[in-house]
Amino acid sequence: LVERLGRPLVVGVSRKSMIGKIVTQSQCRLIGSVSLAMLAAIKGASILRVHDVRPTYDALAILKQVWEYEASPGVCEGSVH
């Protein structure tokens, strides 16, 4: 989608009611918000609008490390580490 738009994509799904419809406990909206932010990042979002900055930042840092590890030379598909 981002490529087709040719513009940065801003995503803001933090604490939205749709998350509350999926998870029953209100404190679980954090998990849902971070999960959707990660999905948006994977799908190419340029900007994430979030309420819970630290947990989202930490999750993005983990995602970045995994992404860089998977893309590094010498990492074979299907290998166990």
N, C-alpha and C positions, 0 to 999 in steps of 0.2 A: 504494500500500500504506500509506504513512504516513497519508494522509487517512482511510483505512478504519480504521486502528488507533486514531487519535486520540491517539497518544502518540509521543514521540520514538523514533526508530529508531537503534539502535547497531549498527554494522557493524564486524567485525574479521576481515579476510581477509589481513592482512599476513603474508607469508612462509609461507602455508599450503602443505601438500603438494600440493594440487590444482594450484597454480601450477607446481610442479616437474614435474608430469605433462604440462603443456602445453609448457613451455620446457625444453630439455635442459641448458642451462648453469646451474649453481647461482647465479651472480652475476646471472642474468636474473630471479631472483625479485623483485628490487627493481623492475624495470620492470613485472612482473605485479602486484605489490602496489600500486604507485602507480596503475596503470591501473584496477584493480578499485576502489580508493578513489575515483577520479574518477567511475567509473560509479555507485557508491553515492551520491556527492554529487549527481550529476545526477538520480538517481532519488528523491532526497529524504531521504537519511540525515541525521540530526541530529548524530550523534557518530560519528567514525571512530577506531577503535583501531588504531594503527600502531606499528611498530618504528622505521621510518625517518622521523622527524618532518620534518626539513628538506626532503628531496625531495618529500614529500607536501604540505607547506605551500607550497612553491614552485609545484608543479603546481596546487594549489587557487587560488593567487593569479593564475596565468595564466588558469585557467578563469573566475574571477570577472571579470577584465578583459575577456575575450572576451564573456562573458554580458552585461556592462554595455554594451559597445560595440554588440552586436547589438540590445539593447533600447532604445538611445538614439534619440531622434527624429531623423529625417533619414537614417537608414540604410535604404536601400531593399533589399528582398529581391532577390537576384540581381545586385546591383551589384558592380563590381570596385573594390577599393581598393588 
